[in-house]
Amino acid sequence: MSTVDKAKNKTDKLAGQAKEKFGEAAGDRGKRDEGRTDQIKSDLKDAGEKVKDAFKH
């Protein structure tokens, strides 16, 4: 996995966490759920990159 991909996935995860916390604080379930979804997407992208790396070696 390239360093750029790792950084992008980490940034997406942190943005999702921030969105989730904002949604919780504001009482906005939609924003909270959107943040959780963003985190899950980031985790899936990260897992996909790890699978690609495993097949390269």
C-alpha positions as CSV (number, residue, x, y, z in Angstrom):
1,M,0.0,0.0,0.0
2,S,1.4,3.3,-0.9
3,T,2.0,6.0,1.7
4,V,-0.4,8.3,-0.1
5,D,-3.2,5.7,0.1
6,K,-2.5,5.1,3.8
7,A,-2.6,8.9,4.5
8,K,-5.8,9.3,2.5
9,N,-7.5,6.4,4.3
10,K,-6.4,7.8,7.7
11,T,-7.6,11.3,6.8
12,D,-11.0,9.9,5.7
13,K,-11.3,7.9,8.9
14,L,-10.5,11.0,11.0
15,A,-13.0,13.1,9.1
16,G,-15.6,10.4,9.7
17,Q,-14.8,10.4,13.4
18,A,-15.2,14.2,13.5
19,K,-18.4,14.1,11.6
20,E,-19.8,11.4,14.0
21,K,-18.8,13.4,17.1
22,F,-20.4,16.6,15.6
23,G,-23.6,14.7,14.8
24,E,-23.7,13.3,18.4
25,A,-23.1,16.7,19.9
26,A,-25.7,18.4,17.7
27,G,-28.2,15.6,18.1
28,D,-28.1,15.0,14.3
29,R,-28.5,11.3,13.8
30,G,-28.0,11.6,10.0
31,K,-24.6,13.3,10.4
32,R,-23.6,10.8,13.1
33,D,-24.5,7.9,10.9
34,E,-22.8,9.5,7.9
35,G,-19.6,9.8,10.0
36,R,-19.8,6.1,10.9
37,T,-20.3,5.2,7.3
38,D,-17.3,7.2,6.3
39,Q,-15.2,5.4,8.8
40,I,-16.4,2.0,7.6
41,K,-15.6,2.9,4.0
42,S,-12.1,4.0,5.1
43,D,-11.6,0.7,6.9
44,L,-12.8,-1.3,3.8
45,K,-10.4,0.7,1.5
46,D,-7.6,0.0,3.9
47,A,-8.4,-3.7,4.0
48,G,-8.6,-3.8,0.2
49,E,-5.2,-2.2,-0.1
50,K,-3.7,-4.8,2.3
51,V,-5.2,-7.6,0.2
52,K,-3.6,-6.1,-2.9
53,D,-0.3,-5.9,-1.1
54,A,-0.5,-9.5,0.0
55,F,-0.9,-10.7,-3.6
56,K,2.0,-8.6,-4.8
57,H,4.5,-10.5,-2.6
